[in-house]
């Protein structure tokens, strides 16, 4: 294990369960923001609702049932 890996593991081990959950939520929000930013770069400006569903499609679109549900929502927000 490298010095950086050891320091990272020590930092994680020193966190309480609630701190770990808080960090997970922050990283999830950051990842969704980055995905959204990439989608906007590719497609241009989108409504908040459409962007939310396009991010969901990017994250969960490989699962057929999820893809179908998300595409239904996308069709709904795109027609509004």
N, C-alpha and C positions, 0 to 999 in steps of 0.2 A: 504494500500500500504506500502510495506516495505521501509526501508531507502535506500536500493540498487535500488529498482524500482523507487523511487522518484528521486534519483540522475540520473538514466538513463533517465527518462522522461524529467528532466530539461536539460540534455545535448542535447537530441534530439530537444526539443523545442527551444533551443538556436541556432540551426543550420539554416543556410540559405537554401533555396531550392536547390541551386547548391551544397552545402556541403552534403545535404541529398542524392542527386543523385550520387555524387562522392563516398560516403560511400557505397551506394547500389552497384555500379560497383565494388568496392573493395571486398565487401562480396561475390558477384557473382563469381568473379575470384577466390577467396579463396575456395569457395564451389566446383567449377569445378576442381581446382587443387587437392583437397582432394578426389573427386570422381575418378579422373584420377589416383591418387596414389593407391587407393584401387584396381582399375581395373588392374594396372600393377602388384600389389602384387599377384592377382589371376591368371593372364594370362601370366605374364612375359613381356619382352620388346616388345613394339609395335612401329610402325612408328607414327610420329606425326599425320598424316592424319587418320590412323585407330583409334588412341586414341581419337581424336576429335570426331569421329562419335560414338565410344563406350560410351563416356561421354554423348553425345546427346541422345543415345538410353536409357541410364540409366535415364536421366532427363525426356524425352518425350515419352518413349516407351509404356506407358500405353494408349496412344492415337493411335488408329489403323492406321489412315492415316499417322501420323508422323512416326510410327514404320515402315510402308511399305517404305516410302521415305528414312528413315535412313538406313534400311537394304539394299536398292538398292545401296546407296552410300558406305556402308561397303563392299558389294560384289565387287564394282568397285575398291576400294582402296586395298582390299585384293588380287585382281588378278594382281595388278601392280607389 
